[in-house]
Each structure stands twice: as C-alpha cells, then as structure tokens.
Amino acid sequence: MAGGAYISGIFQNHAIGERQGLRTKFFCEPWEPAAWEIPPTPTSAQEPYQLSARGFKLSRDQFPEAVAVWEEEAFAKTGDFLWAGPFLTVNGKVADVLRQFDLGEGELVPVPLFKADLETPWPDPYFYINYGGPKDTFLPERSRNVQLRLKVPETGQEIYEVPFKIADGDIALSAAARAGGAVWIEQKIRSRLFMSEELVAALLDTGINVDLRLAKCRIVEG
C-alpha cells in the first residue's frame, strides 16, 4: 500500500441489510426462519462476530455455514455490499476489485448461497470479507473530534469513539498504515473500516452502488 488511507462508515450505513430477503444457517444451528424479523445471533456465533468486528481473521467454520434467498424481489434490490448473518459480504464485482490488492493475511471466503428451496445454488457469487488482523496505527493525539471511550481492563487497550460524521483529515494514522493489507480495522477504533486510497479509487471507478461514507485520513510521517 503506497499512498494514503480512508476511514469508512459503511458499518453505520443502515441502507445495507434492510429487508434483504435472506436467511442464515450457522454451523450446528437450524436455518433461521424465512421472515423479515432477523433473530438474534446464536451464542455460538457471537464470539466469532466480535473477533471479526475487531479485524481478526476467522476460520471457515466461524462464518455462517450457508445463506439462502427466500425473497428474490427484495434480494434483487441489495447493493454490492450486504450482510450475511452479522458478517460484511460482497458480490462478485467487488470481490474482483479486492483480489487486485494485498489483503495481508486476510482473504475472501465464498458464501454457500442458495435459492429458497435451500438446495439450488444461487447463480451469482458472494464472499465474506475475512480480515487479516487489525492494525495499530491510529494516532488519537493527532486526530480531531475523537474521545476515549474505554480502556479494556484485562489488556489496557484504549478504544476511541469517532463521531458519526467524519471530515477529511479528522483521523490521523501513522505511516505504518501503508504496510499490510488494503482493508482493515484499527485496534483503537471499533465499528469503522479502513481502506487504502488505491482500493477506494478502484471501487469508485468500478461504479459500486453503495455509499461507503468515506473520509480521507491524514498520514503522519515520522
């Protein structure tokens, strides 16, 4: 990763995940009902979700076993990013862009996606984003409009809160952000995705139909 970086508020974009017409099956769990009301994440999947939300790589059996489209008209309205269970998922178009970049230790995990009969494979590919591990390059003392939210007692890890709306330059990262994967989560910030400047440019050039809610970060040299 040679250039700059962006912080994305895609996790706060509630247009993603609304009435997708999907149902999920987690390993060792029954299929969710074919209903608009999404049930709580099973206890067995809560720890993997928390690990993924912090940017850690998961094993295949920590993601949902399968997903099915029970309402095709609703699913046809989903964008290039969606939620399969609690995990951020992309279609083939976005996956093709991501494959052009270094994902560090991360990878794209194929989603077994079926039609409503739970047997017929869906014709288009989808992929879970499996992050390659968090980075620790956020510089709170050089950033604007951020607040210390908590300090994890067991580790002393500081977690900072950033506002819902972030302006270009509010978030400062060290030059170490340029190393490693082009998509990641910072250790000190929860619920925000980071992407390299080159990856963002490639996604926008592709014409993705999802608002990534981007703000450019400042890279602090030295």
N, C-alpha and C positions, 0 to 999 in steps of 0.2 A: 504494500500500500504506500504509494509515493506522495500523495497530496494531502488534502485536508479531510475533514470529517463532518458529518451531520448527526444531530440528535433528532430522533423521530418520535412523534406522539401517536404512532399507529395503534398502540395498545389502548389509547383513550378514544379512538375513533369508533363510536358505538354504531355507526352505519355498517361496520363489519360485524357479522354474527347475528344480525337481526333477521329472524324468520328465514333461516337458510334452507329449511326443509330437510335437515339432516338428522340422523340418529346415530349413536355411537355404541360400539361394544368394546369394553375394556377386557383385558385378559382376566379369566376366571370370574367374569361377571356376565349377567344376561344382557341382551340388547336393551338399550333404552327404548321407551315407548315411542311410537310414531306420533308425536304431539308437539305443539308449539312450545309448551312449557318445558324447558330443559331441566331435568332433575339435577340435584347436587352431584358434584364429582364424587365417585366412590372413595371410601377411605384408602383403599389400596393404591389409588392414583394421585392422592393429594401430595405425598412427598415427592414423586417424580415431577409433578407440576411445579412445585416450589423450587426444585432444583433447576428445572428448565427456565423458570421465570428469573432466576439469578444467573442464567447464562451457562450452566453446566451441561456437558454432554450426557445424553441418556443412552441406555441400551435399548435395543428394539422392543423388548417386552415391557418397557416402561411407558411407551406410547400406546394409544389405543390399538386393539387388535384389528379392528375394521370399522368402517363407516359406511352408511347406506343413505341413499337419496330416497326419501319417502314422498317428497312433494316436488316433482320435477319443475313445475312452473316457478315455484319460489327459488329453487336452486339455480335456475337459469338467470336469475337476477343478481346472483352473488358476483363479487368482483374478483380481481386477480389474487387477492389475499382473502382468506376466510379462516374460521376456527373449526378444527376437527376435535371435538371434545374441548379441552382447555388449551390446545396447542395451536400456535400460529402455523398456517398451512398455505402453500402457494400452488397455483396451477402450472401447467407445463411451460407457458410463456415466461413467467417469472423464473422458473427453475432453469430455463435455458440461459437466462441472463446470469443467474447466480453461479452457474457452472463455469462461467468465464473468469471467475475471480477466486482468489485464495480464500478458502473458508477455514483456514487453520486446521485444528483437529476436528472441526465440525463437518457436517455432511447433510445431504438431502435424503430423507428416508421415504421411500414410496408408500403411499397410503393405499391399503386394500379398500377400494371404493366400489360399492355395489349398487345395483338398482333396488327398487322397493321389495323385490322378492328375496333379497338377501343372498342371492346366488349368482345373478348375472353381473359380470364386471361392468362398471361404468366405462364408457369408451375413451374418456379423456383422463390423462394422468394428473395426479395431485401428489404433493410431497410435504411431509412435516419438515420444518426447519430444526435441525439438531445443532445447537450452538456448540462451538468448540472450546468453551471455557471463558469466564469473564476476564476482562482487562481491569487494571487498576491504574488508570491514567487521568481520572477526573481530578481537577485542582480546585477544590472549593474556595480556597483563599483568593484565587484569581478569577472566580466566577461572580456573576451578578444575580441577585434575586433568588438565592438558594438559602435554605435553612437546614440546620442539623435536626433531623427527625428523631433519631435514636442511636444508641450505642449498644451493640449486641453484648450482653454481659459475659457470655462464655468466651468471646474472642476479642472483644474491644473494638470490633469493626464498626466504623461510623457509617450511618446511612443518611443521605441528604434528600430533602424534598425539593423538587423543582416545580415552578408554577405550571398551571395548565397551559398557558400561552407562553412560549419562549421566543425571545427575539434573537436574531442573528448576533453572535458574539457574546451572549449571556453565559454560555457554558465554555469553560476553558479546559483543555486537555493538554497533557504533556506530549512531547514529541514521540514518546513511546507508543502513542495511539496508532502511529503509522505501521508498527510492526504487527505481525499476526494477521488474523482473519479480517475480511472486509465487512463482516456483520457480527455484532457482539453486544453484550450488555456489560455495563460498568459495575464493579463491585460496590461502589458507594452510592449508586443511584438505582432505585428499583422502578420497574414499570416504564422504562424507556429503552428504545432500541437505538443502537448507533450503527452508522454505515459509513464506509469510505466515500469520499467525494466522487471518485470514479464510478463506484457502484450506483450511487444515486443518479449520476448523469446517464448511465446506461439504462437504468429503469425508466427514467423520464423519456429518454429517446425511444424506448420501446412503446411508449404510449399507455402505460398502466392506467387503469380506471379507478384507482384508489388514492385518496388523499393521505399521503404519508405524514402530513403535519410536520414539515421539516424546518429546522433552524440550523444555520451553519455554526459550527464550533470554532473557537479560537485555539490554534495550536501554539503553545508557548514553547519556544525553543530554549535549549539550555537547562 
